[in-house]
Amino acid sequence: MYHNPVLLKQSVDDLVTNPDGIYVDCTFGGGGHSREILSRLSEKGKLFSFDQDLDALKNTIDDPRFTLVNQNFRFLENSMLMYGISQVDGVLADLGVSSHQFDEAERGFSTRNNAPLDMRMNVMQNLDAKKVINEYEETELADIFYHYGELREARKLARDIVHHRKAKTITTTEDLKKLFSYLPPHKVNKFYAQLFQAIRIEVNQELEALKEMLVQSLNILKPGGRLVVISYHSLEDRLVKRFLKNGMFEGEQQRDIYGNYKKVFELLKSKAIIPDDKEIEENSRARSAKMRTGIKV
């Protein structure tokens, strides 16, 4: 299976309120969410799905209501305008790395396999993990590890990498992991997960792209339209939660002329929805998922 979609029924239940409407799936992947959305639409409905990964294009859906856009979702608004669409009824984003990307060893996303340091979701871009590890300054690496991987020992990790790469270029995931072979066994799995996450976020500019997509989703949603986002780590979820609550990512929330806080979304549910035990048992990658839904005011 290319990708096992998480919170499939719950997310599409929240998303589709108008069978005749226009919807966007920002993260097509294996097409699981897209197929479920199409099953809820009438002949008049339309679905536009985005994916920057060339591998995902092989999963395209033969349906006149469906359009697959080979773009990063950070280009959501302009891409939709190119198709003559200025407003939509709903936007869905299932963030993170697809099962396929993790399982394809040569992509370098997984901590389990020895592979080239790559981690690009868009294989056409220049920046990859090898460049990050071998060319970034020590302070840049430390910032990435601390902010994107939430690793307390970020400065030491960056220093170790810079020291080792002077003698030999770090080219594979195994080369990178060997630098930290001194770690106690009970800490290894979590550490590598955080380290690889940090590098991957930098390579793909994931948080910047997420911010841009959220803002553009607000711009193109009709009043009453819904934004549904499934995130997989706290960095993503904090951005989504704050944007749905405040319509911004930092600073003080805006007020109207009467001094009241301005809302751009109403939360469909006050707390994030998480997968149940059955789904987690069937799909271990669902265990960290959180879904939030906002209705445009």
N, C-alpha and C positions, 0 to 999 in steps of 0.2 A: 504494500500500500504506500502510495506517495506521501500521504499525510492523513492522519486521523483527526478530523476536526473536533475541537474542544467546545463544550457547551453548545452543541449544534442546535438542538431544538429551542433551548432557552434564549439564545441570541437572536434567532430568526423570529421567534414569538414576539420578542421585544421590538424588533426592527420593522417588520412588515405590518402596516396598519391599513394600507390602501392597495388592493390587488391591481389597480390600474396605474399605480405610481411608478416613479423612476427611482432606482436604488443603486448604490455603489458598494461593492465589496473591494476594500482597499488592498486585501491580501489574498489573492486567488489561490495560489499554491496548487493543491490537488483538486480544487474545485468543489470541495465538500459543502462549504457554506453557500457557494454560488448556486449549486444544484438545488439545495433546500430552499433558497430564496425564490428561484424560478418556479418551484413546485407550488409556491403560494401566490404567484402572479397570474393575472388573466392574460388574454391574448394582447391586450393593450399595454400591459406592463413592460418595463425595460430594466435591464441590469447591465451596468458597466463594471467590469472587474479589472483591477490593477495588479500587475506583478512585474518586477524588474528582472527576475531570474529567467533566463532563456529556457531552462529546463521546464518551467511551469507552462510554457506555451504549448507543450505537447499534450496538455490536459484540456485543451480548449473544448468548449461545448457547442455542438451543432444545434443551434436554436436561433431563430430570427430575432428573438427578443434580447439576445446576449451579444455583448461586445467585450473583447479582451484587449486591454490596453497595456502594452509592454513599456511601462514607466514606473518609476518610484512614486509612491503615493504622495510625496512632497510636491509633485506637480499636478495634484488633483484638480484644482480650480481651472487652470489654463487648459488642461487636457479635456475637461468637460466642455469648456467653451468652444474648443475646436470641433466638438460634435454638436454644437448648437444648444447645449444644455446649460442653463444658468441657475436652475433650482432643482433640487431633488427631494424625495420624500424620506430618505434614510441613508445613513452611511454606517457601514460595519468595518471594523478593523480588528483582525486577530493577529496580534503582534508577535514578534520573536522569530525564531528559526523553525522552518518546517521539518517534519520528520525526515523527509527526503534529503534535505541539506545536511542534517546530522548524520544520516546513514551513508551518504556518499563520502567515503573516507578521504578521497583526494581533495575535497573541498576544505578540509582542515578545521571544521567546526567542532568536531568531537574530541574529547580528551582521551578517548579509548584507543584511537588508532594513530599510528605514525604516518604523518602526511605532510606535504609542503605547507609552510606557514602562509595560508591564503585568507580564508574567512570572508571572501567577497560574496555578497548576495548578487551583485551585478558583476559578472566576470569580465565585462568590458571596461570597467573602471581601472585606473592606474594604481591607486592606493590599495595595498594588501597588508596582511599581518607581517610579512617579512620586512617590508619597508618600515612599518611602525617600530618593530623590535630592533632593527639594525641601524635606523637613520634618525630616529627621534632623539632629541636631547634628553639628558637624564631627568631634568626637572619636568619635561613634558610627560615622560613615561610615568614618573611618580604621580603626577596629577591624574593621569588616566587610571592608574591602578587604584588610587584613593577614591576618586569621584565615581568612576564607572564600575569598579569591582568591590568598593567599600572594604579595601584591604588596609588594615592599620599599619602594616609594615611596608607601605608603598615605597618609601624612600630607599630602604635597604634593597628591596627587590629591583628597583631601577638601577641602583648602584651595582648590584651583582651582574645584571644584564650588560651594562656598559663595560664593565671590567672584562667579562668573558668574550664579548664580541670584538674586542681589540685584537685578540689572538686568533679568533675564527668566527666567520659569519654564522649566525644562527639561522638555519634554513628550514628545519622541520619542527613539528610539534614535539617530537621526542628530544631533539636538541634542547628545546626550551625547558621541557620538564626535567631533564637531567641536571639543570642548573640548581634545582631545588630538591635534589634527592636526599638532602639532609633532614627534610621534614619528617616528623613522626607519622607512622602509617595511619593513625586515626584522624589526622588532619588533611591528608592528601586529597581526597575526593572533593571536599568542599573548597579547598584552596584552589585547585586547578579549575573548578567550575567558575569561581570568582575571577580568576586570572584570565581565562579564555573569554568570559563575558565582557570584561573590560576592554580587551583588545578588539573583540568583534564589534562592540558599540562604536569604538573609534574608527575602525575601518569603514563601517557602513554609515557613520554619522547618524546613528539611529535616534538619538534623543532630539537632535535638531530637526530631523525629518518628521518625527512624531509631532513636535510643536507646530511645524508648518502645516501638517495635515489637519491637526485639530482646529487651527485658526481658519483654514480654508473650508473645512467641513461646516463650521458655523456660518461662513459667508454664503455657502450654496444651499444650505438647508432651508426649506420652507418653514414658516411658523408652524409649530406642531410636528415638524419633522424630527426624526430620532437619530441620535448618535450612539452607537453601541461599540464599546471597546473592550477587548479581552487582553489583559496584560499578564506578564509572567515574572516580573520582578519588581521590587519596591520603587526603583527609579522611574520606571514607566508608570506604575500605578499612582505615584504621587503627582506626576504631571497631569494625568487624566483626571484624577480626583479634584485637584485644584482648579483645572480649567472648567470642569463641569460646574463647580461651585461658584467660581469667581469670574470666569471668562478670561483669565489671565494666568500667568505662571509665576510671577513674582511681583512684589510691590503691594500697595494697599488697594483693596477692592474699590472700584469706582462707585460713586453715589449719583443719584438723580438730582434734579433741581430742588427737591424737597428734603434732601439729605438722607434719603433711603438708599440702601445698597441696591445696585442695579443687578438684576438677574438676567443671564442670557439663556440658562437652562433650568428646567425643573427636573429634579432627579426622579426617575421612575420608582426607584427603591432607595431607601436611605443608606443601606449597606451594600457592599459588593456581593455579587452572587459567586459562589464557588462550586466546583464540581462535587457531586456526591461520592460516597465511598465506592459505589459500583463503577462509576466512570473512571475513577482513579485506578481501580484494580484492573480495568480493561485497558487503560491508557495511562501509563505512569507519568507521561509528560504533562498530564492535566493537573498534577498535584499542586502546582504553584499558581494556577490560573485564577484570575479575579476579573469579573465582568461588571462594568458599570454602564448605565444607560441614562442619557439625558434627552429631554424633550425641549426643543427650541422654543423659547418664550415668544 
